[in-house]
Amino acid sequence: MYKAKIYVNYKPSVLDPKAEAIKTALTRMDHQNVQDVLYGKYFELTLDGTDEAAVRDQVESICDQLLANVNMETYRFDLEAV
Amino acid sequence: MYKAKIYVNYKPSVLDPKAEAIKTALTRMDHQNVQDVLYGKYFELTLDGTDEAAVRDQVESICDQLLANVNMETYRFDLEAV
């Protein structure tokens, strides 16, 4: 069995409205020392399987076809045997 | 300077509609080996500061007051010097 920890974020070229809103709110809350904010989605998938390469390919296609909008977002994931 | 990696998820007692929708979609896409799906928000904050304990307290209050709905969500974070 494997656990995939998937991070999906906006591409650097895309303005991230939620991160901008958080920066504004933090400034209003007097958190002047916050230099940068990154916002994204986080998924954990638990998958049956014994062949790590096959599971890695599967997670990649799940990200491409479902979890990430590849036009605007990028993803990365860690895969660990559990 | 510190980087806080923050994970915000629904409490186990709260039904996670997005995770349920993803499970359904994965089954329809014939990914029968996916045993569980966890969905959450992921934030990275870069903060000026030299006192780790003070930065830790600050990140905690930012989570409590802004990034997490503490009625329905839990959060955890890693803090590393950068």
Backbone of each chain as nested JSON, in Angstrom:
{
  "chains": [
    {"id": "A", "residues": [
      {"number": 1, "name": "MET", "atoms": {"N": [0.84, -1.194, 0.0], "CA": [0.0, 0.0, 0.0], "C": [0.877, 1.247, 0.0]}},
      {"number": 2, "name": "TYR", "atoms": {"N": [0.403, 2.305, -0.66], "CA": [1.176, 3.554, -0.76], "C": [0.312, 4.745, -0.34]}},
      {"number": 3, "name": "LYS", "atoms": {"N": [1.001, 5.789, 0.161], "CA": [0.32, 7.05, 0.445], "C": [0.966, 8.124, -0.425]}},
      {"number": 4, "name": "ALA", "atoms": {"N": [0.122, 8.814, -1.192], "CA": [0.614, 9.912, -2.032], "C": [0.236, 11.227, -1.36]}},
      {"number": 5, "name": "LYS", "atoms": {"N": [1.22, 12.097, -1.125], "CA": [0.955, 13.434, -0.556], "C": [1.126, 14.436, -1.681]}},
      {"number": 6, "name": "ILE", "atoms": {"N": [0.007, 15.019, -2.11], "CA": [-0.039, 15.811, -3.346], "C": [-0.257, 17.301, -3.016]}},
      {"number": 7, "name": "TYR", "atoms": {"N": [0.567, 18.145, -3.626], "CA": [0.465, 19.597, -3.444], "C": [0.121, 20.224, -4.789]}},
      {"number": 8, "name": "VAL", "atoms": {"N": [-0.96, 20.98, -4.834], "CA": [-1.374, 21.637, -6.077], "C": [-1.374, 23.151, -5.839]}},
      {"number": 9, "name": "ASN", "atoms": {"N": [-0.62, 23.864, -6.658], "CA": [-0.54, 25.33, -6.509], "C": [-0.747, 26.018, -7.858]}},
      {"number": 10, "name": "TYR", "atoms": {"N": [-1.075, 27.309, -7.776], "CA": [-1.138, 28.08, -9.015], "C": [0.263, 28.159, -9.613]}},
      {"number": 11, "name": "LYS", "atoms": {"N": [0.33, 28.205, -10.928], "CA": [1.608, 28.461, -11.59], "C": [2.103, 29.85, -11.172]}},
      {"number": 12, "name": "PRO", "atoms": {"N": [3.428, 30.063, -11.093], "CA": [3.945, 31.384, -10.694], "C": [3.406, 32.512, -11.58]}},
      {"number": 13, "name": "SER", "atoms": {"N": [3.104, 32.196, -12.836], "CA": [2.646, 33.235, -13.777], "C": [1.192, 33.638, -13.524]}},
      {"number": 14, "name": "VAL", "atoms": {"N": [0.487, 32.867, -12.687], "CA": [-0.934, 33.138, -12.464], "C": [-1.109, 33.877, -11.13]}},
      {"number": 15, "name": "LEU", "atoms": {"N": [-1.843, 34.997, -11.154], "CA": [-2.112, 35.742, -9.917], "C": [-2.979, 34.875, -9.007]}},
      {"number": 16, "name": "ASP", "atoms": {"N": [-2.561, 34.741, -7.749], "CA": [-3.299, 33.911, -6.799], "C": [-4.168, 34.809, -5.921]}},
      {"number": 17, "name": "PRO", "atoms": {"N": [-5.452, 34.938, -6.249], "CA": [-6.307, 35.889, -5.524], "C": [-6.414, 35.595, -4.03]}},
      {"number": 18, "name": "LYS", "atoms": {"N": [-6.43, 34.303, -3.681], "CA": [-6.595, 33.972, -2.255], "C": [-5.337, 34.374, -1.473]}},
      {"number": 19, "name": "ALA", "atoms": {"N": [-4.167, 34.122, -2.061], "CA": [-2.931, 34.494, -1.368], "C": [-2.864, 36.012, -1.193]}},
      {"number": 20, "name": "GLU", "atoms": {"N": [-3.298, 36.748, -2.218], "CA": [-3.299, 38.218, -2.124], "C": [-4.245, 38.679, -1.019]}},
      {"number": 21, "name": "ALA", "atoms": {"N": [-5.404, 38.035, -0.932], "CA": [-6.392, 38.412, 0.101], "C": [-5.822, 38.133, 1.493]}},
      {"number": 22, "name": "ILE", "atoms": {"N": [-5.115, 37.005, 1.622], "CA": [-4.527, 36.665, 2.926], "C": [-3.442, 37.684, 3.3]}},
      {"number": 23, "name": "LYS", "atoms": {"N": [-2.617, 38.053, 2.32], "CA": [-1.565, 39.068, 2.597], "C": [-2.199, 40.355, 3.111]}},
      {"number": 24, "name": "THR", "atoms": {"N": [-3.27, 40.797, 2.44], "CA": [-3.952, 42.035, 2.845], "C": [-4.49, 41.902, 4.261]}},
      {"number": 25, "name": "ALA", "atoms": {"N": [-5.126, 40.767, 4.538], "CA": [-5.705, 40.558, 5.872], "C": [-4.602, 40.544, 6.934]}},
      {"number": 26, "name": "LEU", "atoms": {"N": [-3.495, 39.896, 6.629], "CA": [-2.401, 39.821, 7.608], "C": [-1.845, 41.219, 7.902]}},
      {"number": 27, "name": "THR", "atoms": {"N": [-1.747, 42.048, 6.882], "CA": [-1.251, 43.427, 7.094], "C": [-2.223, 44.181, 7.991]}},
      {"number": 28, "name": "ARG", "atoms": {"N": [-3.518, 44.006, 7.731], "CA": [-4.542, 44.685, 8.551], "C": [-4.488, 44.171, 9.993]}},
      {"number": 29, "name": "MET", "atoms": {"N": [-4.112, 42.897, 10.159], "CA": [-4.047, 42.324, 11.512], "C": [-2.692, 42.636, 12.161]}},
      {"number": 30, "name": "ASP", "atoms": {"N": [-1.917, 43.517, 11.454], "CA": [-0.646, 43.993, 12.013], "C": [0.465, 42.934, 12.031]}},
      {"number": 31, "name": "HIS", "atoms": {"N": [0.382, 41.959, 11.143], "CA": [1.465, 40.98, 10.977], "C": [2.392, 41.498, 9.874]}},
      {"number": 32, "name": "GLN", "atoms": {"N": [3.155, 42.557, 10.218], "CA": [3.97, 43.239, 9.207], "C": [5.154, 42.398, 8.75]}},
      {"number": 33, "name": "ASN", "atoms": {"N": [5.519, 41.359, 9.497], "CA": [6.755, 40.614, 9.173], "C": [6.511, 39.446, 8.222]}},
      {"number": 34, "name": "VAL", "atoms": {"N": [5.299, 39.307, 7.712], "CA": [5.021, 38.215, 6.772], "C": [5.469, 38.652, 5.379]}},
      {"number": 35, "name": "GLN", "atoms": {"N": [6.514, 37.994, 4.862], "CA": [7.111, 38.421, 3.595], "C": [6.396, 37.819, 2.382]}},
      {"number": 36, "name": "ASP", "atoms": {"N": [5.884, 36.599, 2.536], "CA": [5.231, 35.967, 1.377], "C": [4.201, 34.948, 1.844]}},
      {"number": 37, "name": "VAL", "atoms": {"N": [3.19, 34.765, 1.006], "CA": [2.126, 33.794, 1.285], "C": [1.933, 32.925, 0.05]}},
      {"number": 38, "name": "LEU", "atoms": {"N": [1.944, 31.612, 0.261], "CA": [1.625, 30.689, -0.83], "C": [0.409, 29.896, -0.387]}},
      {"number": 39, "name": "TYR", "atoms": {"N": [-0.562, 29.778, -1.288], "CA": [-1.791, 29.034, -0.963], "C": [-1.931, 27.905, -1.968]}},
      {"number": 40, "name": "GLY", "atoms": {"N": [-2.374, 26.735, -1.495], "CA": [-2.608, 25.645, -2.437], "C": [-3.521, 24.593, -1.852]}},
      {"number": 41, "name": "LYS", "atoms": {"N": [-3.778, 23.567, -2.673], "CA": [-4.601, 22.44, -2.221], "C": [-3.665, 21.291, -1.857]}},
      {"number": 42, "name": "TYR", "atoms": {"N": [-4.103, 20.504, -0.889], "CA": [-3.291, 19.377, -0.408], "C": [-4.178, 18.139, -0.376]}},
      {"number": 43, "name": "PHE", "atoms": {"N": [-3.689, 17.071, -1.012], "CA": [-4.456, 15.815, -1.031], "C": [-3.581, 14.691, -0.493]}},
      {"number": 44, "name": "GLU", "atoms": {"N": [-4.209, 13.748, 0.204], "CA": [-3.523, 12.501, 0.552], "C": [-4.371, 11.361, 0.009]}},
      {"number": 45, "name": "LEU", "atoms": {"N": [-3.752, 10.549, -0.856], "CA": [-4.436, 9.377, -1.391], "C": [-3.765, 8.132, -0.833]}},
      {"number": 46, "name": "THR", "atoms": {"N": [-4.569, 7.185, -0.374], "CA": [-4.047, 5.884, 0.057], "C": [-4.423, 4.883, -1.021]}},
      {"number": 47, "name": "LEU", "atoms": {"N": [-3.408, 4.235, -1.608], "CA": [-3.655, 3.354, -2.751], "C": [-3.096, 1.962, -2.503]}},
      {"number": 48, "name": "ASP", "atoms": {"N": [-3.912, 0.957, -2.841], "CA": [-3.415, -0.419, -2.862], "C": [-2.426, -0.548, -4.007]}},
      {"number": 49, "name": "GLY", "atoms": {"N": [-1.395, -1.368, -3.802], "CA": [-0.46, -1.616, -4.913], "C": [0.867, -2.088, -4.363]}},
      {"number": 50, "name": "THR", "atoms": {"N": [1.619, -2.797, -5.232], "CA": [2.927, -3.308, -4.798], "C": [4.04, -2.76, -5.689]}},
      {"number": 51, "name": "ASP", "atoms": {"N": [3.667, -2.281, -6.891], "CA": [4.664, -1.8, -7.853], "C": [4.734, -0.272, -7.771]}},
      {"number": 52, "name": "GLU", "atoms": {"N": [5.815, 0.252, -7.15], "CA": [5.889, 1.703, -6.909], "C": [5.799, 2.505, -8.21]}},
      {"number": 53, "name": "ALA", "atoms": {"N": [6.471, 2.021, -9.247], "CA": [6.477, 2.768, -10.518], "C": [5.06, 2.859, -11.089]}},
      {"number": 54, "name": "ALA", "atoms": {"N": [4.323, 1.756, -10.987], "CA": [2.95, 1.746, -11.519], "C": [2.073, 2.702, -10.709]}},
      {"number": 55, "name": "VAL", "atoms": {"N": [2.24, 2.691, -9.388], "CA": [1.436, 3.578, -8.541], "C": [1.802, 5.045, -8.83]}},
      {"number": 56, "name": "ARG", "atoms": {"N": [3.099, 5.291, -9.041], "CA": [3.551, 6.663, -9.358], "C": [2.896, 7.148, -10.655]}},
      {"number": 57, "name": "ASP", "atoms": {"N": [2.882, 6.3, -11.67], "CA": [2.231, 6.661, -12.946], "C": [0.75, 6.932, -12.733]}},
      {"number": 58, "name": "GLN", "atoms": {"N": [0.116, 6.087, -11.907], "CA": [-1.315, 6.24, -11.645], "C": [-1.609, 7.579, -10.969]}},
      {"number": 59, "name": "VAL", "atoms": {"N": [-0.797, 7.932, -9.961], "CA": [-1.007, 9.196, -9.237], "C": [-0.828, 10.375, -10.195]}},
      {"number": 60, "name": "GLU", "atoms": {"N": [0.157, 10.246, -11.076], "CA": [0.392, 11.326, -12.057], "C": [-0.851, 11.519, -12.943]}},
      {"number": 61, "name": "SER", "atoms": {"N": [-1.428, 10.434, -13.402], "CA": [-2.605, 10.596, -14.285], "C": [-3.814, 11.086, -13.495]}},
      {"number": 62, "name": "ILE", "atoms": {"N": [-3.927, 10.706, -12.221], "CA": [-5.02, 11.228, -11.38], "C": [-4.861, 12.744, -11.211]}},
      {"number": 63, "name": "CYS", "atoms": {"N": [-3.625, 13.193, -11.036], "CA": [-3.389, 14.647, -10.902], "C": [-3.73, 15.35, -12.215]}},
      {"number": 64, "name": "ASP", "atoms": {"N": [-3.231, 14.796, -13.314], "CA": [-3.459, 15.432, -14.624], "C": [-4.939, 15.468, -14.992]}},
      {"number": 65, "name": "GLN", "atoms": {"N": [-5.668, 14.385, -14.652], "CA": [-7.057, 14.281, -15.125], "C": [-8.093, 14.796, -14.136]}},
      {"number": 66, "name": "LEU", "atoms": {"N": [-7.693, 14.936, -12.853], "CA": [-8.745, 15.261, -11.865], "C": [-8.35, 16.348, -10.865]}},
      {"number": 67, "name": "LEU", "atoms": {"N": [-7.203, 16.192, -10.217], "CA": [-6.916, 17.038, -9.051], "C": [-6.355, 18.416, -9.409]}},
      {"number": 68, "name": "ALA", "atoms": {"N": [-5.701, 18.528, -10.566], "CA": [-5.096, 19.825, -10.927], "C": [-5.644, 20.32, -12.252]}},
      {"number": 69, "name": "ASN", "atoms": {"N": [-5.851, 21.636, -12.333], "CA": [-6.174, 22.252, -13.622], "C": [-4.829, 22.615, -14.25]}},
      {"number": 70, "name": "VAL", "atoms": {"N": [-4.356, 21.751, -15.131], "CA": [-2.975, 21.878, -15.612], "C": [-2.757, 23.155, -16.436]}},
      {"number": 71, "name": "ASN", "atoms": {"N": [-3.838, 23.853, -16.809], "CA": [-3.643, 25.128, -17.508], "C": [-3.123, 26.2, -16.554]}},
      {"number": 72, "name": "MET", "atoms": {"N": [-3.602, 26.138, -15.297], "CA": [-3.282, 27.219, -14.358], "C": [-2.481, 26.74, -13.153]}},
      {"number": 73, "name": "GLU", "atoms": {"N": [-2.463, 25.416, -12.96], "CA": [-1.85, 24.902, -11.729], "C": [-0.704, 23.944, -12.038]}},
      {"number": 74, "name": "THR", "atoms": {"N": [0.204, 23.846, -11.058], "CA": [1.239, 22.803, -11.114], "C": [1.041, 21.904, -9.894]}},
      {"number": 75, "name": "TYR", "atoms": {"N": [1.598, 20.695, -9.964], "CA": [1.487, 19.788, -8.808], "C": [2.813, 19.079, -8.576]}},
      {"number": 76, "name": "ARG", "atoms": {"N": [2.991, 18.652, -7.357], "CA": [4.119, 17.768, -7.011], "C": [3.604, 16.802, -5.961]}},
      {"number": 77, "name": "PHE", "atoms": {"N": [4.219, 15.646, -5.87], "CA": [3.757, 14.708, -4.84], "C": [4.91, 13.857, -4.307]}},
      {"number": 78, "name": "ASP", "atoms": {"N": [4.733, 13.421, -3.077], "CA": [5.643, 12.463, -2.453], "C": [4.882, 11.149, -2.346]}},
      {"number": 79, "name": "LEU", "atoms": {"N": [5.6, 10.032, -2.579], "CA": [4.966, 8.716, -2.517], "C": [5.707, 7.892, -1.476]}},
      {"number": 80, "name": "GLU", "atoms": {"N": [4.984, 7.352, -0.503], "CA": [5.677, 6.539, 0.493], "C": [4.91, 5.243, 0.722]}},
      {"number": 81, "name": "ALA", "atoms": {"N": [5.664, 4.187, 0.942], "CA": [5.05, 2.886, 1.243], "C": [4.525, 2.94, 2.675]}},
      {"number": 82, "name": "VAL", "atoms": {"N": [3.295, 2.462, 2.871], "CA": [2.723, 2.451, 4.236], "C": [2.229, 1.043, 4.587]}}
    ]},
    {"id": "B", "residues": [
      {"number": 1, "name": "MET", "atoms": {"N": [14.885, 34.448, 9.343], "CA": [13.642, 34.285, 8.615], "C": [13.16, 32.841, 8.746]}},
      {"number": 2, "name": "TYR", "atoms": {"N": [11.844, 32.652, 8.761], "CA": [11.262, 31.306, 8.937], "C": [10.22, 31.04, 7.846]}},
      {"number": 3, "name": "LYS", "atoms": {"N": [10.07, 29.761, 7.522], "CA": [8.995, 29.346, 6.617], "C": [8.084, 28.41, 7.392]}},
      {"number": 4, "name": "ALA", "atoms": {"N": [6.783, 28.743, 7.402], "CA": [5.793, 27.892, 8.056], "C": [5.021, 27.148, 6.971]}},
      {"number": 5, "name": "LYS", "atoms": {"N": [4.997, 25.816, 7.06], "CA": [4.208, 24.99, 6.131], "C": [2.979, 24.523, 6.888]}},
      {"number": 6, "name": "ILE", "atoms": {"N": [1.816, 25.041, 6.493], "CA": [0.588, 24.879, 7.278], "C": [-0.409, 23.986, 6.519]}},
      {"number": 7, "name": "TYR", "atoms": {"N": [-0.942, 22.978, 7.229], "CA": [-1.937, 22.065, 6.656], "C": [-3.241, 22.248, 7.413]}},
      {"number": 8, "name": "VAL", "atoms": {"N": [-4.314, 22.539, 6.686], "CA": [-5.625, 22.735, 7.316], "C": [-6.582, 21.696, 6.74]}},
      {"number": 9, "name": "ASN", "atoms": {"N": [-7.164, 20.889, 7.613], "CA": [-8.09, 19.839, 7.166], "C": [-9.382, 19.882, 7.964]}},
      {"number": 10, "name": "TYR", "atoms": {"N": [-10.424, 19.259, 7.394], "CA": [-11.668, 19.111, 8.17], "C": [-11.383, 18.206, 9.365]}},
      {"number": 11, "name": "LYS", "atoms": {"N": [-12.067, 18.468, 10.469], "CA": [-12.01, 17.554, 11.6], "C": [-12.563, 16.207, 11.158]}},
      {"number": 12, "name": "PRO", "atoms": {"N": [-12.054, 15.081, 11.741], "CA": [-12.557, 13.756, 11.344], "C": [-14.082, 13.638, 11.489]}},
      {"number": 13, "name": "SER", "atoms": {"N": [-14.632, 14.381, 12.425], "CA": [-16.084, 14.262, 12.69], "C": [-16.91, 14.99, 11.626]}},
      {"number": 14, "name": "VAL", "atoms": {"N": [-16.252, 15.763, 10.782], "CA": [-16.977, 16.553, 9.786], "C": [-16.896, 15.859, 8.426]}},
      {"number": 15, "name": "LEU", "atoms": {"N": [-18.037, 15.657, 7.771], "CA": [-18.058, 15.055, 6.437], "C": [-17.381, 16.009, 5.46]}},
      {"number": 16, "name": "ASP", "atoms": {"N": [-16.42, 15.466, 4.696], "CA": [-15.658, 16.291, 3.753], "C": [-16.243, 16.106, 2.347]}},
      {"number": 17, "name": "PRO", "atoms": {"N": [-17.116, 17.023, 1.906], "CA": [-17.807, 16.838, 0.632], "C": [-16.858, 16.731, -0.568]}},
      {"number": 18, "name": "LYS", "atoms": {"N": [-15.759, 17.494, -0.527], "CA": [-14.85, 17.464, -1.682], "C": [-14.149, 16.101, -1.761]}},
      {"number": 19, "name": "ALA", "atoms": {"N": [-13.735, 15.585, -0.613], "CA": [-13.064, 14.279, -0.618], "C": [-14.027, 13.205, -1.11]}},
      {"number": 20, "name": "GLU", "atoms": {"N": [-15.295, 13.287, -0.695], "CA": [-16.292, 12.313, -1.149], "C": [-16.486, 12.401, -2.655]}},
      {"number": 21, "name": "ALA", "atoms": {"N": [-16.517, 13.637, -3.177], "CA": [-16.696, 13.83, -4.625], "C": [-15.502, 13.25, -5.387]}},
      {"number": 22, "name": "ILE", "atoms": {"N": [-14.31, 13.428, -4.833], "CA": [-13.11, 12.905, -5.5], "C": [-13.139, 11.374, -5.499]}},
      {"number": 23, "name": "LYS", "atoms": {"N": [-13.534, 10.776, -4.371], "CA": [-13.628, 9.302, -4.308], "C": [-14.572, 8.786, -5.379]}},
      {"number": 24, "name": "THR", "atoms": {"N": [-15.729, 9.429, -5.507], "CA": [-16.717, 9.014, -6.512], "C": [-16.133, 9.125, -7.912]}},
      {"number": 25, "name": "ALA", "atoms": {"N": [-15.472, 10.249, -8.177], "CA": [-14.888, 10.457, -9.512], "C": [-13.819, 9.407, -9.788]}},
      {"number": 26, "name": "LEU", "atoms": {"N": [-12.995, 9.109, -8.801], "CA": [-11.923, 8.122, -9.002], "C": [-12.498, 6.747, -9.303]}},
      {"number": 27, "name": "THR", "atoms": {"N": [-13.585, 6.394, -8.631], "CA": [-14.235, 5.097, -8.906], "C": [-14.748, 5.079, -10.339]}},
      {"number": 28, "name": "ARG", "atoms": {"N": [-15.374, 6.164, -10.754], "CA": [-15.895, 6.246, -12.131], "C": [-14.762, 6.178, -13.149]}},
      {"number": 29, "name": "MET", "atoms": {"N": [-13.584, 6.702, -12.764], "CA": [-12.437, 6.674, -13.691], "C": [-11.686, 5.341, -13.581]}},
      {"number": 30, "name": "ASP", "atoms": {"N": [-12.321, 4.378, -12.832], "CA": [-11.785, 3.025, -12.727], "C": [-10.506, 2.913, -11.883]}},
      {"number": 31, "name": "HIS", "atoms": {"N": [-10.317, 3.826, -10.978], "CA": [-9.2, 3.73, -10.021], "C": [-9.719, 3.013, -8.774]}},
      {"number": 32, "name": "GLN", "atoms": {"N": [-9.915, 1.696, -8.901], "CA": [-10.569, 0.928, -7.838], "C": [-9.657, 0.739, -6.63]}},
      {"number": 33, "name": "ASN", "atoms": {"N": [-8.355, 0.965, -6.773], "CA": [-7.42, 0.668, -5.673], "C": [-7.207, 1.834, -4.719]}},
      {"number": 34, "name": "VAL", "atoms": {"N": [-7.94, 2.927, -4.927], "CA": [-7.782, 4.076, -4.026], "C": [-8.614, 3.826, -2.77]}},
      {"number": 35, "name": "GLN", "atoms": {"N": [-7.931, 3.639, -1.642], "CA": [-8.62, 3.265, -0.401], "C": [-9.157, 4.479, 0.36]}},
      {"number": 36, "name": "ASP", "atoms": {"N": [-8.45, 5.591, 0.283], "CA": [-8.896, 6.763, 1.045], "C": [-8.411, 8.048, 0.38]}},
      {"number": 37, "name": "VAL", "atoms": {"N": [-9.19, 9.105, 0.582], "CA": [-8.839, 10.424, 0.045], "C": [-8.957, 11.444, 1.173]}},
      {"number": 38, "name": "LEU", "atoms": {"N": [-7.904, 12.241, 1.345], "CA": [-7.955, 13.342, 2.301], "C": [-7.723, 14.618, 1.501]}},
      {"number": 39, "name": "TYR", "atoms": {"N": [-8.558, 15.618, 1.782], "CA": [-8.423, 16.888, 1.065], "C": [-8.214, 17.987, 2.093]}},
      {"number": 40, "name": "GLY", "atoms": {"N": [-7.327, 18.957, 1.76], "CA": [-7.151, 20.068, 2.694], "C": [-6.518, 21.263, 2.017]}},
      {"number": 41, "name": "LYS", "atoms": {"N": [-6.327, 22.297, 2.792], "CA": [-5.679, 23.514, 2.284], "C": [-4.231, 23.507, 2.771]}},
      {"number": 42, "name": "TYR", "atoms": {"N": [-3.367, 24.073, 1.957], "CA": [-1.934, 24.116, 2.283], "C": [-1.451, 25.551, 2.11]}},
      {"number": 43, "name": "PHE", "atoms": {"N": [-0.789, 26.063, 3.14], "CA": [-0.257, 27.423, 3.084], "C": [1.237, 27.401, 3.397]}},
      {"number": 44, "name": "GLU", "atoms": {"N": [1.975, 28.276, 2.729], "CA": [3.375, 28.517, 3.127], "C": [3.506, 30.0, 3.417]}},
      {"number": 45, "name": "LEU", "atoms": {"N": [3.905, 30.309, 4.649], "CA": [4.156, 31.695, 5.027], "C": [5.652, 31.881, 5.247]}},
      {"number": 46, "name": "THR", "atoms": {"N": [6.19, 32.962, 4.692], "CA": [7.581, 33.325, 4.952], "C": [7.565, 34.521, 5.89]}},
      {"number": 47, "name": "LEU", "atoms": {"N": [8.193, 34.373, 7.057], "CA": [8.104, 35.415, 8.081], "C": [9.491, 35.865, 8.525]}},
      {"number": 48, "name": "ASP", "atoms": {"N": [9.64, 37.176, 8.638], "CA": [10.857, 37.72, 9.261], "C": [10.794, 37.38, 10.743]}},
      {"number": 49, "name": "GLY", "atoms": {"N": [12.0, 37.142, 11.32], "CA": [12.017, 36.907, 12.767], "C": [13.249, 36.127, 13.141]}},
      {"number": 50, "name": "THR", "atoms": {"N": [13.649, 36.256, 14.408], "CA": [14.845, 35.555, 14.886], "C": [14.503, 34.642, 16.055]}},
      {"number": 51, "name": "ASP", "atoms": {"N": [13.359, 34.892, 16.704], "CA": [12.972, 34.113, 17.893], "C": [11.961, 33.054, 17.468]}},
      {"number": 52, "name": "GLU", "atoms": {"N": [12.421, 31.768, 17.395], "CA": [11.537, 30.71, 16.893], "C": [10.248, 30.599, 17.699]}},
      {"number": 53, "name": "ALA", "atoms": {"N": [10.355, 30.68, 19.004], "CA": [9.166, 30.516, 19.851], "C": [8.15, 31.624, 19.556]}},
      {"number": 54, "name": "ALA", "atoms": {"N": [8.648, 32.848, 19.362], "CA": [7.731, 33.964, 19.08], "C": [7.074, 33.765, 17.714]}},
      {"number": 55, "name": "VAL", "atoms": {"N": [7.85, 33.311, 16.729], "CA": [7.278, 33.092, 15.39], "C": [6.253, 31.96, 15.45]}},
      {"number": 56, "name": "ARG", "atoms": {"N": [6.571, 30.919, 16.224], "CA": [5.632, 29.796, 16.385], "C": [4.304, 30.274, 16.956]}},
      {"number": 57, "name": "ASP", "atoms": {"N": [4.378, 31.102, 17.997], "CA": [3.148, 31.651, 18.601], "C": [2.377, 32.491, 17.576]}},
      {"number": 58, "name": "GLN", "atoms": {"N": [3.118, 33.268, 16.791], "CA": [2.47, 34.134, 15.797], "C": [1.743, 33.293, 14.749]}},
      {"number": 59, "name": "VAL", "atoms": {"N": [2.393, 32.232, 14.268], "CA": [1.771, 31.375, 13.248], "C": [0.512, 30.726, 13.82]}},
      {"number": 60, "name": "GLU", "atoms": {"N": [0.591, 30.315, 15.083], "CA": [-0.577, 29.701, 15.722], "C": [-1.754, 30.684, 15.738]}},
      {"number": 61, "name": "SER", "atoms": {"N": [-1.473, 31.942, 16.095], "CA": [-2.599, 32.895, 16.159], "C": [-3.098, 33.232, 14.76]}},
      {"number": 62, "name": "ILE", "atoms": {"N": [-2.207, 33.239, 13.751], "CA": [-2.65, 33.474, 12.365], "C": [-3.579, 32.338, 11.928]}},
      {"number": 63, "name": "CYS", "atoms": {"N": [-3.234, 31.098, 12.314], "CA": [-4.094, 29.952, 11.959], "C": [-5.446, 30.075, 12.667]}},
      {"number": 64, "name": "ASP", "atoms": {"N": [-5.389, 30.359, 13.976], "CA": [-6.635, 30.449, 14.753], "C": [-7.547, 31.575, 14.261]}},
      {"number": 65, "name": "GLN", "atoms": {"N": [-6.926, 32.701, 13.873], "CA": [-7.743, 33.893, 13.571], "C": [-8.069, 34.048, 12.089]}},
      {"number": 66, "name": "LEU", "atoms": {"N": [-7.309, 33.327, 11.215], "CA": [-7.519, 33.629, 9.785], "C": [-7.593, 32.381, 8.9]}},
      {"number": 67, "name": "LEU", "atoms": {"N": [-6.609, 31.502, 9.016], "CA": [-6.474, 30.451, 7.999], "C": [-7.381, 29.248, 8.237]}},
      {"number": 68, "name": "ALA", "atoms": {"N": [-7.767, 28.998, 9.489], "CA": [-8.591, 27.81, 9.769], "C": [-9.897, 28.219, 10.444]}},
      {"number": 69, "name": "ASN", "atoms": {"N": [-10.979, 27.529, 10.057], "CA": [-12.249, 27.692, 10.778], "C": [-12.206, 26.663, 11.901]}},
      {"number": 70, "name": "VAL", "atoms": {"N": [-11.835, 27.105, 13.082], "CA": [-11.543, 26.156, 14.168], "C": [-12.774, 25.384, 14.638]}},
      {"number": 71, "name": "ASN", "atoms": {"N": [-13.965, 25.782, 14.179], "CA": [-15.155, 24.993, 14.52], "C": [-15.167, 23.689, 13.741]}},
      {"number": 72, "name": "MET", "atoms": {"N": [-14.698, 23.758, 12.488], "CA": [-14.838, 22.583, 11.607], "C": [-13.492, 22.005, 11.175]}},
      {"number": 73, "name": "GLU", "atoms": {"N": [-12.427, 22.799, 11.372], "CA": [-11.133, 22.381, 10.828], "C": [-10.089, 22.269, 11.929]}},
      {"number": 74, "name": "THR", "atoms": {"N": [-9.074, 21.426, 11.616], "CA": [-7.882, 21.385, 12.477], "C": [-6.696, 21.817, 11.62]}},
      {"number": 75, "name": "TYR", "atoms": {"N": [-5.606, 22.2, 12.264], "CA": [-4.414, 22.586, 11.503], "C": [-3.169, 22.046, 12.191]}},
      {"number": 76, "name": "ARG", "atoms": {"N": [-2.136, 21.881, 11.388], "CA": [-0.814, 21.573, 11.936], "C": [0.202, 22.299, 11.065]}},
      {"number": 77, "name": "PHE", "atoms": {"N": [1.364, 22.562, 11.597], "CA": [2.35, 23.249, 10.756], "C": [3.771, 22.856, 11.145]}},
      {"number": 78, "name": "ASP", "atoms": {"N": [4.642, 22.936, 10.16], "CA": [6.074, 22.749, 10.378], "C": [6.718, 24.126, 10.235]}},
      {"number": 79, "name": "LEU", "atoms": {"N": [7.714, 24.396, 11.087], "CA": [8.401, 25.687, 11.031], "C": [9.879, 25.432, 10.798]}},
      {"number": 80, "name": "GLU", "atoms": {"N": [10.436, 26.048, 9.748], "CA": [11.872, 25.826, 9.514], "C": [12.568, 27.163, 9.26]}},
      {"number": 81, "name": "ALA", "atoms": {"N": [13.784, 27.257, 9.745], "CA": [14.584, 28.471, 9.509], "C": [15.053, 28.454, 8.062]}},
      {"number": 82, "name": "VAL", "atoms": {"N": [14.904, 29.593, 7.391], "CA": [15.374, 29.653, 5.981], "C": [16.344, 30.83, 5.786]}}
    ]}
  ]
}
